[in-house]
Amino acid sequence: MPDAVKENPQALFRQIRVAMLAVALPFVMAVGPIVGYFVGGWIGGQVGHDAAGRLAGLAFGAAAGVHQTILIIRRIVRETR
């Protein structure tokens, strides 16, 4: 084990957490709109407005992805301080 890890193992785990959060960002940004599109299409199909449902679902999914991205970035900033 390297000496830096022996002296401060929490710093290593903090760096690993930050790296894992950074890797999750693209997935969060992609999954929100995709799920929103399909769920919105399903809900729109139930009420007879497929295209409007997909568009609304896509917008809500994108907004949710942006919101989660902001939360993850805040956590990364907090972890690196």
N, CA, C and O of each residue as an XYZ file, in Angstrom:
324
protein
N       0.838     -1.175      0.000
C       0.000      0.000      0.000
C       0.890      1.248      0.000
O       1.857      1.316      0.759
N       0.570      2.231     -0.844
C       1.370      3.463     -0.850
C       1.264      4.196      0.489
O       0.271      4.076      1.206
N       2.308      4.954      0.803
C       2.336      5.675      2.076
C       1.218      6.703      2.182
O       0.667      6.904      3.264
N       0.872      7.360      1.066
C      -0.183      8.373      1.103
C      -1.523      7.756      1.492
O      -2.329      8.387      2.177
N      -1.754      6.536      1.058
C      -3.000      5.859      1.401
C      -2.982      5.441      2.864
O      -4.004      5.521      3.546
N      -1.833      4.998      3.348
C      -1.719      4.601      4.750
C      -1.938      5.788      5.677
O      -2.544      5.656      6.740
N      -1.437      6.950      5.262
C      -1.547      8.142      6.115
C      -2.967      8.696      6.133
O      -3.448      9.121      7.183
N      -3.645      8.699      4.983
C      -4.968      9.287      4.912
C      -5.858      8.476      3.955
O      -6.050      8.872      2.805
N      -6.397      7.349      4.427
C      -7.223      6.536      3.524
C      -8.534      7.218      3.147
O      -9.106      6.908      2.102
N      -9.017      8.132      3.970
C     -10.260      8.831      3.647
C     -10.099      9.709      2.412
O     -11.052      9.880      1.652
N      -8.924     10.262      2.199
C      -8.675     11.099      1.017
C      -8.791     10.257     -0.256
O      -9.323     10.715     -1.267
N      -8.291      9.033     -0.195
C      -8.396      8.145     -1.353
C      -9.858      7.832     -1.651
O     -10.285      7.893     -2.804
N     -10.621      7.498     -0.622
C     -12.029      7.179     -0.827
C     -12.812      8.396     -1.312
O     -13.753      8.247     -2.092
N     -12.446      9.588     -0.869
C     -13.086     10.807     -1.342
C     -12.820     10.999     -2.833
O     -13.721     11.374     -3.583
N     -11.588     10.744     -3.259
C     -11.248     10.877     -4.675
C     -12.000      9.854     -5.521
O     -12.436     10.160     -6.631
N     -12.148      8.653     -5.000
C     -12.893      7.618     -5.716
C     -14.358      8.022     -5.842
O     -14.954      7.853     -6.906
N     -14.949      8.557     -4.762
C     -16.338      9.014     -4.813
C     -16.527     10.113     -5.848
O     -17.496     10.100     -6.607
N     -15.601     11.062     -5.877
C     -15.686     12.158     -6.846
C     -15.589     11.607     -8.269
O     -16.337     12.035     -9.148
N     -14.692     10.677     -8.499
C     -14.562     10.096     -9.838
C     -15.829      9.348    -10.235
O     -16.263      9.440    -11.383
N     -16.420      8.618     -9.315
C     -17.647      7.878     -9.623
C     -18.809      8.826     -9.901
O     -19.627      8.564    -10.783
N     -18.884      9.916     -9.159
C     -19.929     10.908     -9.426
C     -19.744     11.544    -10.795
O     -20.714     11.773    -11.517
N     -18.498     11.828    -11.147
C     -18.225     12.436    -12.453
C     -18.578     11.481    -13.589
O     -19.053     11.915    -14.639
N     -18.351     10.189    -13.387
C     -18.694      9.205    -14.412
C     -20.210      9.086    -14.556
O     -20.702      8.791    -15.645
N     -20.948      9.307    -13.488
C     -22.406      9.174    -13.528
C     -23.083     10.325    -14.278
O     -24.212     10.165    -14.743
N     -22.436     11.457    -14.405
C     -23.068     12.630    -15.025
C     -23.619     12.383    -16.433
O     -24.775     12.729    -16.679
N     -22.869     11.812    -17.359
C     -23.438     11.615    -18.701
C     -24.642     10.675    -18.704
O     -25.573     10.853    -19.490
N     -24.620      9.678    -17.823
C     -25.745      8.749    -17.764
C     -26.997      9.440    -17.239
O     -28.100      9.195    -17.728
N     -26.826     10.297    -16.250
C     -27.967     11.033    -15.702
C     -28.565     11.940    -16.769
O     -29.786     12.040    -16.896
N     -27.709     12.593    -17.527
C     -28.200     13.497    -18.568
C     -28.888     12.740    -19.704
O     -29.787     13.289    -20.341
N     -28.497     11.512    -19.970
C     -29.101     10.751    -21.066
C     -30.369     10.020    -20.640
O     -31.339      9.968    -21.397
N     -30.371      9.460    -19.449
C     -31.480      8.611    -19.028
C     -32.754      9.420    -18.777
O     -33.846      8.950    -19.098
N     -32.640     10.613    -18.218
C     -33.817     11.425    -17.921
C     -34.687     11.681    -19.140
O     -35.876     11.361    -19.110
N     -34.146     12.243    -20.206
C     -34.967     12.487    -21.396
C     -35.473     11.207    -22.071
O     -36.588     11.180    -22.593
N     -34.658     10.152    -22.059
C     -35.088      8.903    -22.696
C     -36.286      8.312    -21.964
O     -37.286      7.952    -22.586
N     -36.181      8.215    -20.646
C     -37.297      7.677    -19.858
C     -38.508      8.597    -19.973
O     -39.637      8.126    -20.111
N     -38.276      9.894    -19.919
C     -39.376     10.834    -20.060
C     -40.091     10.700    -21.386
O     -41.317     10.800    -21.440
N     -39.353     10.478    -22.451
C     -39.944     10.310    -23.779
C     -40.890      9.110    -23.802
O     -42.025      9.214    -24.268
N     -40.412      7.963    -23.292
C     -41.229      6.755    -23.346
C     -42.401      6.792    -22.365
O     -43.507      6.366    -22.697
N     -42.160      7.294    -21.176
C     -43.260      7.406    -20.212
C     -44.283      8.430    -20.706
O     -45.488      8.195    -20.610
N     -43.820      9.541    -21.224
C     -44.730     10.542    -21.778
C     -45.525     10.005    -22.948
O     -46.706     10.318    -23.095
N     -44.885      9.195    -23.787
C     -45.594      8.573    -24.898
C     -46.658      7.604    -24.412
O     -47.751      7.539    -24.973
N     -46.339      6.858    -23.376
C     -47.324      5.918    -22.820
C     -48.508      6.679    -22.212
O     -49.666      6.338    -22.453
N     -48.203      7.704    -21.428
C     -49.278      8.491    -20.822
C     -50.079      9.207    -21.907
O     -51.307      9.257    -21.837
N     -49.400      9.758    -22.898
C     -50.092     10.412    -23.998
C     -50.983      9.453    -24.764
O     -52.069      9.823    -25.208
N     -50.518      8.212    -24.918
C     -51.332      7.209    -25.587
C     -52.586      6.864    -24.804
O     -53.620      6.540    -25.387
N     -52.496      6.932    -23.491
C     -53.657      6.639    -22.654
C     -54.748      7.700    -22.799
O     -55.935      7.395    -22.679
N     -54.348      8.933    -23.054
C     -55.326     10.022    -23.163
C     -55.558     10.459    -24.615
O     -56.352     11.364    -24.872
N     -54.860      9.811    -25.566
C     -55.098     10.104    -26.970
C     -54.237     11.190    -27.579
O     -54.590     11.723    -28.631
N     -53.123     11.538    -26.958
C     -52.225     12.577    -27.476
C     -50.782     12.080    -27.412
O     -50.000     12.531    -26.575
N     -50.435     11.147    -28.302
C     -49.101     10.535    -28.279
C     -47.975     11.562    -28.405
O     -47.056     11.585    -27.587
N     -48.051     12.404    -29.427
C     -46.971     13.352    -29.707
C     -46.821     14.377    -28.584
O     -45.702     14.692    -28.178
N     -47.918     14.888    -28.091
C     -47.851     15.873    -27.003
C     -47.313     15.230    -25.728
O     -46.556     15.849    -24.981
N     -47.710     13.987    -25.488
C     -47.206     13.277    -24.308
C     -45.711     13.044    -24.385
O     -44.995     13.211    -23.398
N     -45.243     12.656    -25.567
C     -43.798     12.435    -25.740
C     -43.021     13.736    -25.556
O     -41.968     13.760    -24.918
N     -43.551     14.808    -26.120
C     -42.877     16.101    -26.000
C     -42.838     16.560    -24.540
O     -41.805     17.025    -24.060
N     -43.957     16.428    -23.841
C     -43.996     16.822    -22.424
C     -43.076     15.933    -21.597
O     -42.362     16.419    -20.720
N     -43.092     14.632    -21.874
C     -42.213     13.716    -21.147
C     -40.750     14.010    -21.397
O     -39.929     13.949    -20.482
N     -40.426     14.329    -22.643
C     -39.053     14.687    -22.981
C     -38.618     15.940    -22.235
O     -37.498     16.007    -21.728
N     -39.498     16.930    -22.169
C     -39.169     18.176    -21.463
C     -39.001     17.930    -19.962
O     -38.054     18.422    -19.348
N     -39.921     17.171    -19.382
C     -39.797     16.878    -17.949
C     -38.561     16.032    -17.657
O     -37.887     16.244    -16.649
N     -38.263     15.074    -18.535
C     -37.074     14.249    -18.356
C     -35.794     15.056    -18.458
O     -34.854     14.842    -17.692
N     -35.758     15.985    -19.405
C     -34.578     16.845    -19.548
C     -34.420     17.742    -18.325
O     -33.307     17.948    -17.840
N     -35.534     18.274    -17.828
C     -35.471     19.119    -16.629
C     -34.998     18.310    -15.426
O     -34.210     18.799    -14.617
N     -35.477     17.080    -15.310
C     -35.042     16.227    -14.199
C     -33.555     15.898    -14.325
O     -32.840     15.864    -13.323
N     -33.085     15.654    -15.557
C     -31.664     15.375    -15.772
C     -30.790     16.566    -15.409
O     -29.734     16.400    -14.799
N     -31.224     17.759    -15.780
C     -30.473     18.973    -15.437
C     -30.463     19.175    -13.920
O     -29.439     19.537    -13.340
N     -31.602     18.939    -13.292
C     -31.684     19.096    -11.831
C     -30.726     18.127    -11.126
O     -29.987     18.529    -10.227
N     -30.739     16.872    -11.529
C     -29.851     15.892    -10.918
C     -28.384     16.206    -11.207
O     -27.520     15.989    -10.357
N     -28.107     16.713    -12.395
C     -26.732     17.094    -12.730
C     -26.246     18.209    -11.819
O     -25.109     18.177    -11.348
N     -27.090     19.185    -11.570
C     -26.723     20.279    -10.666
C     -26.447     19.739     -9.263
O     -25.485     20.151     -8.616
N     -27.289     18.820     -8.797
C     -27.074     18.240     -7.467
C     -25.763     17.459     -7.403
O     -25.042     17.535     -6.408
N     -25.457     16.716     -8.451
C     -24.206     15.946     -8.467
C     -23.005     16.877     -8.515
O     -22.012     16.635     -7.828
N     -23.077     17.933     -9.311
C     -21.962     18.876     -9.377
C     -21.752     19.554     -8.030
O     -20.613     19.753     -7.607
N     -22.832     19.908     -7.360
C     -22.694     20.489     -6.015
C     -22.014     19.511     -5.067
O     -21.170     19.910     -4.265
N     -22.374     18.234     -5.153
C     -21.742     17.237     -4.288
C     -20.262     17.084     -4.618
O     -19.438     16.945     -3.714
N     -19.912     17.109     -5.918
C     -18.513     17.022     -6.302
C     -17.728     18.205     -5.762
O     -16.621     18.036     -5.250
N     -18.293     19.399     -5.873
C     -17.618     20.596     -5.360
C     -17.428     20.477     -3.850
O     -16.361     20.806     -3.331
N     -18.450     20.010     -3.149
C     -18.369     19.855     -1.695
C     -17.311     18.826     -1.311
O     -16.596     19.011     -0.326
N     -17.207     17.750     -2.079
C     -16.235     16.695     -1.780
C     -14.801     17.154     -2.035
O     -13.878     16.691     -1.365
N     -14.604     18.050     -2.988
C     -13.238     18.462     -3.328
C     -12.722     19.616     -2.465
O     -11.563     20.008     -2.592
N     -13.549     20.147     -1.614
C     -13.086     21.234     -0.744
C     -12.285     20.711      0.398
O     -11.816     21.488      1.230
